[in-house]
Amino acid sequence: MKVLQRYFGSEIIRAVFFVLFALLVLTSFFDLMKELGAINKNGYLLKHAIFTVLLNIPGNAYDFLPIAVLIGTIYVMAQFASNSEFTIMRAASMSSWTAAKILGKIAIVFILFTYFLGEIVAPMSTKLSKQMMMQAASAPLTQGFRSGLWTKDLIRDSDANGTVIGTRFLNVREVSPARTLLGVKIYEFDSNFQLLREINAKQAVYVRSHVWQLSEVVETSFPQNLATETAIASDTHKLDTKELISEITPNILSVLFTEVDRMSAYELASYTKHLAENKQSTDRYEIAFWKKITYPVSILVMMALALPFAYLHARDGGISLRIFSGIMLGMVFYLVNSLFAYLGQINTWPALMTALFPSLIFSLLAFAGLRYVERH
């Protein structure tokens, strides 16, 4: 059993990484062609384009790894079948369940590697790529609105964990490459949504946990007459600096400029919690979170889909035909997985069901395929 485990493992790992390498080379070539159009614009040079493509590789590897596992495993299983090795293994009392356990142990290695890519390497490389592009162009980040970036926050009575006493809306004109906020406008409301104050600041710097330091501040207060609920004359004063306690952190702001698929599960969970506390829609980020959790586990499904190919005889088709079938299955899985993420968001389906449904469909397909080849 140990000999078979090592043999299966060495052959499959070698084939999977060869397929993954080929997919990454092809994708990187097309990414580079796309980046060439931006060269010599706003200080963006060829070296920046090359670094951008290289930093996109971990994210692409995360996306393609289940497909590479499927194609690589089908190739190895087809080789075993064409050389009659799998027939000999079965004659030596290796059952389908034993073969499935061998593939399952190999799948665990790929699952851990996929989690490592998706949770650590890909988010980090994406942030480095975004930061490099900003520094190359010496351009600030905006969210695509002419008025800048808008976000919502809660006002608490003491610190970031205190009792909620109001609501705050922040408008930031630009976010510099150093994560400094430029052109800050803040509108604070009480629990009855009566405007309490307007704060304008030239910039804001994150100085410690949940604390921003505003500079060149103009604060206008709108006190309310509690008896008549009418506004009293406003009071405006200027300050050199002012500390602002806020749930908004640089990490939360970076989420607004990062592709959802490139965020880690931790970042998605934190931002989803922030949106929920502020009574904002969380469907998109909940689906992305569960997709991030379940996507690596789909490698088990890919292994299960590849196992029936070992039972096919040489007369049922050559290796090239089986590999082509694997590529088609992998592409269909990738498209269905992406499609369900959008359908779940549009139809407000439960996030966990939306993330798991494609894997469940292909699990049933793998089970049906295995039963078919065993009977025939």
Secondary structure, 3 states (H helix, E strand, C coil): CHHHHHHHHHHHHHHHHHHHHHHHHHHHHHHHHHHHCCCCECCECHHHHHHHHHHHHHHHHHHHHHHHHHHHHHHHHHHHHHCCHHHHHHHCCCCHHHHHHHHHHHHHHHHHHHHHHHHHHHHHHHHHHHHHHHHHHCCCECCCCCCCEEEEEEEECCCCCCCEEEEEEEEEEEECCCCCEEEEEEEEEECCCCEEEEEEEEEEEEEECCEEEEEEEEEEECCEECCCCEECCCEEEEEEEEEEECCCCHHHHHHCCCCHHHCCHHHHHHHHHHHHHCCCCCHHHHHHHHHHHHCCCHHHHHHHHHHHHHHCCHHHCCHHHHHHHHHHHHHHHHHHHHHHHHHHHHHCCCHHHHHHHHHHHHHHHHHHHHHHHHHC
